[in-house]
Amino acid sequence: MQQYVGVVVQHEDRIALVREQYDTWDREHWNLPSGAVEPGETPPQGAVRELQEETGLQLPLSALTQIWTTTVHHDGRPVNQSFNYTATTSRETFAPNDPDNSVLEVRWFSVTEAITHLTALPYPPISVPAVAYLTDAMPAAWSFNLTNNTWTY
């Protein structure tokens, strides 16, 4: 089962989001810094690497706190799992070096603005838990199922 990671990184009262385009999405969207865990990595190591690649922010593993997991099923069969973390940084500037070239821009947003952008994501396994976390209404584990192009959770 493929593993993914995401990071809710905060500076003062703002959240870092990356603007990216995925082939399966209808247009560009703002998202959390995130990506696939590479072979030989643990999820926390993948989160530190993805955060550095997509934002240029470098944090030690000890700066991460796991906040939720998400399991995605297609027609009832588990296909991937994501591990999501929070971290705080004192650094305000970004210097992305994304080897996938999917990151178009990185910016800090207020929590309210971040919620608006994340709500617009066309992928509920990212948007629903992230918005729940930012509104303090968050379970620690999520499960989503895609059947006939309809998401349930």
ChimeraX attribute file (.defattr): number of C-alpha atoms within 10 A of each C-alpha:
attribute: neighborCount
match mode: 1-to-1
recipient: residues
	/A:1	9
	/A:2	11
	/A:3	19
	/A:4	22
	/A:5	27
	/A:6	28
	/A:7	28
	/A:8	24
	/A:9	22
	/A:10	21
	/A:11	16
	/A:12	12
	/A:13	10
	/A:14	18
	/A:15	22
	/A:16	24
	/A:17	26
	/A:18	21
	/A:19	18
	/A:20	20
	/A:21	17
	/A:22	11
	/A:23	8
	/A:24	8
	/A:25	12
	/A:26	10
	/A:27	11
	/A:28	15
	/A:29	19
	/A:30	23
	/A:31	26
	/A:32	27
	/A:33	25
	/A:34	25
	/A:35	19
	/A:36	18
	/A:37	21
	/A:38	14
	/A:39	8
	/A:40	8
	/A:41	12
	/A:42	12
	/A:43	21
	/A:44	23
	/A:45	17
	/A:46	24
	/A:47	28
	/A:48	25
	/A:49	24
	/A:50	26
	/A:51	27
	/A:52	19
	/A:53	22
	/A:54	29
	/A:55	24
	/A:56	18
	/A:57	20
	/A:58	15
	/A:59	16
	/A:60	11
	/A:61	14
	/A:62	9
	/A:63	14
	/A:64	20
	/A:65	15
	/A:66	16
	/A:67	18
	/A:68	19
	/A:69	20
	/A:70	21
	/A:71	19
	/A:72	21
	/A:73	19
	/A:74	15
	/A:75	12
	/A:76	11
	/A:77	10
	/A:78	15
	/A:79	14
	/A:80	15
	/A:81	20
	/A:82	23
	/A:83	22
	/A:84	26
	/A:85	21
	/A:86	17
	/A:87	18
	/A:88	17
	/A:89	13
	/A:90	9
	/A:91	12
	/A:92	13
	/A:93	12
	/A:94	16
	/A:95	13
	/A:96	20
	/A:97	15
	/A:98	16
	/A:99	9
	/A:100	8
	/A:101	12
	/A:102	15
	/A:103	22
	/A:104	15
	/A:105	15
	/A:106	22
	/A:107	15
	/A:108	19
	/A:109	18
	/A:110	15
	/A:111	17
	/A:112	13
	/A:113	13
	/A:114	22
	/A:115	20
	/A:116	14
	/A:117	19
	/A:118	22
	/A:119	19
	/A:120	14
	/A:121	19
	/A:122	14
	/A:123	13
	/A:124	16
	/A:125	22
	/A:126	19
	/A:127	19
	/A:128	17
	/A:129	23
	/A:130	26
	/A:131	20
	/A:132	14
	/A:133	18
	/A:134	15
	/A:135	12
	/A:136	9
	/A:137	10
	/A:138	16
	/A:139	12
	/A:140	12
	/A:141	12
	/A:142	17
	/A:143	14
	/A:144	17
	/A:145	20
	/A:146	15
	/A:147	12
	/A:148	8
	/A:149	9
	/A:150	7
	/A:151	15
	/A:152	12
	/A:153	12
